[in-house]
Amino acid sequence: MKIHDISMMIHKGMAIYPDNPAVKIRQITFLPRDATAKSELVLGSHTGTHIDAKCHVFKGGDGSDKVPLDTLYGKCKVLDLTGCKEKITATDLKKHDIRKGDIILLKTKNSLRGYGRFYDDYVYIDDSAAQYLAGRKIKTIGIDSLSVKQRGNRETKTHPILIGNMTVFEGLDLSKVKPGSYLFAGLPLKIKGCDGAPARAILIEE
């Protein structure tokens, strides 16, 4: 059995989506003077690898503490979409075996160039692809970008389509993972009523 950590490392100066809070980590007690070491953490709800809760886009929607637990664990498929230059469309997804109840992770060129900084031209999911995934009734979608939708596009429906029909993971690091079948586990922090939550995500290769 091999376990792949597909979570982004949280650290000062890490890549974040524009206008999100920067990460701050301050150690407030030190060893050996103190009996224990403690740190203060400041970070946004959509920092690094994270989930989007329904209240992220729907007024009165559920927070991250209400995400169905069965969508956070199970067999999954990592799809190779590294050939997509700008966006993922329904046509791109129809080439793959996507079935009801699947956990689908999308590996794109985002993973190939790394996460040293934020790239404005990240590969995203367009409306046709979002609608196709919703129609297939998958339970979870994950992508290797900090957002599923195109930045700055106020007309896109990608966010509400996906979040309204499945659990959404963003910021996955799939750089060292080959396309194929795995066992997925992604556990977000249980924060009451929050619009998102950082998560630790892994793939288990049996």
Residue pairs with C-beta under 8 A, 6 or more apart in sequence:
1 204
1 205
1 206
2 204
2 205
3 202
3 203
3 204
3 205
4 176
4 177
4 182
4 202
4 203
4 204
4 205
5 173
5 200
5 201
5 202
6 49
6 105
6 172
6 173
6 174
6 177
6 201
6 202
6 203
7 48
7 49
7 172
7 173
7 199
7 200
7 201
7 202
8 14
8 48
8 49
8 115
8 171
8 172
8 173
9 48
10 23
10 43
10 47
10 48
10 198
11 23
11 25
12 22
12 23
12 24
12 25
13 23
14 23
14 47
14 48
14 115
15 115
15 116
15 117
15 118
15 146
16 22
16 23
16 44
16 47
16 118
16 146
17 46
17 118
17 146
17 147
18 118
18 151
20 44
20 46
20 47
21 42
21 43
21 44
21 47
22 42
23 41
23 42
23 43
23 47
24 40
24 41
24 42
24 43
25 39
25 40
25 41
25 42
26 39
26 40
27 37
27 38
27 39
27 40
28 38
28 39
28 40
29 36
29 37
29 38
30 37
31 37
43 198
45 64
45 191
45 194
45 195
45 196
45 197
45 198
46 52
46 146
46 170
46 171
46 195
46 196
47 171
47 198
48 171
48 198
49 169
49 170
49 171
49 172
49 173
49 186
49 198
49 199
49 200
49 201
50 169
50 170
50 171
50 188
50 196
50 197
50 198
50 199
51 64
51 67
51 167
51 168
51 169
51 170
51 186
51 188
51 196
51 197
51 199
52 148
52 159
52 163
52 168
52 170
52 195
52 196
53 61
53 62
53 63
53 64
53 66
53 67
53 163
53 194
53 195
53 196
53 197
54 61
54 62
54 63
54 66
54 163
54 164
55 61
55 62
55 63
55 193
55 194
55 195
56 159
56 163
56 195
56 196
57 159
57 160
57 163
57 164
58 160
58 163
58 164
61 163
63 191
63 192
63 193
63 194
63 195
64 188
64 189
64 190
64 191
64 194
64 195
64 196
64 197
65 190
65 191
65 192
65 193
65 194
67 167
67 188
68 139
68 167
70 139
71 103
71 139
71 140
71 166
71 167
72 140
72 167
72 185
72 186
72 187
72 188
73 183
73 184
73 185
73 186
74 103
74 139
74 140
74 183
74 184
75 103
75 181
75 182
75 183
75 184
76 102
76 103
76 104
76 105
76 140
76 181
76 182
76 183
76 184
76 203
77 96
77 97
77 98
77 102
77 103
77 104
77 105
77 180
77 181
77 182
78 105
78 107
78 174
78 177
78 178
78 179
78 180
78 181
78 182
78 203
79 93
79 96
79 104
79 105
79 106
79 107
79 179
80 107
80 179
81 88
81 92
81 106
81 107
81 108
81 123
82 107
82 108
82 109
82 111
82 112
84 92
84 108
84 109
84 123
85 109
85 123
86 121
86 123
87 123
87 124
87 125
87 126
87 129
87 150
88 106
88 108
88 123
88 124
88 125
88 126
88 129
89 126
89 128
89 129
90 128
90 129
90 131
90 132
91 128
92 129
93 129
93 132
93 133
94 132
98 104
98 133
98 136
98 138
99 136
99 138
100 136
100 137
100 138
101 137
101 138
101 139
102 136
102 138
102 139
102 140
103 138
103 139
103 140
103 142
103 184
104 133
104 138
104 140
104 141
104 142
105 141
105 142
105 143
105 169
105 172
105 174
105 184
105 203
106 125
106 141
106 142
106 143
106 144
107 144
107 174
107 177
107 179
108 123
108 143
108 144
108 145
109 123
110 119
110 122
110 123
110 143
110 144
110 145
111 144
111 173
111 174
111 175
111 177
112 175
113 119
114 175
115 173
118 146
120 151
122 145
122 146
122 147
122 151
123 145
124 143
124 145
124 147
124 148
124 149
124 150
124 151
124 158
125 133
125 141
125 143
125 148
125 149
125 158
125 162
126 150
126 156
126 158
127 156
127 157
127 158
127 161
129 158
130 148
130 157
130 158
130 161
130 162
131 161
133 141
133 162
133 165
133 166
134 161
134 162
134 164
134 165
134 166
137 165
138 166
139 166
139 167
140 166
140 167
140 168
140 169
140 184
140 186
141 148
141 162
141 166
141 167
141 168
141 169
142 168
142 169
142 170
142 172
142 184
142 186
142 201
143 169
143 170
143 172
144 171
144 172
144 173
144 174
144 175
145 170
145 171
146 170
146 171
147 170
148 158
148 159
148 162
148 168
148 170
149 156
149 158
149 159
150 156
150 158
162 168
169 186
169 199
169 201
172 201
177 203
182 203
182 204
182 205
182 206
183 203
183 204
183 206
184 201
184 202
184 203
184 204
185 201
185 202
185 204
186 199
186 200
186 201
186 202
187 199
187 200
187 201
188 196
188 197
188 198
188 199
189 197
189 198
189 199
190 197
191 197
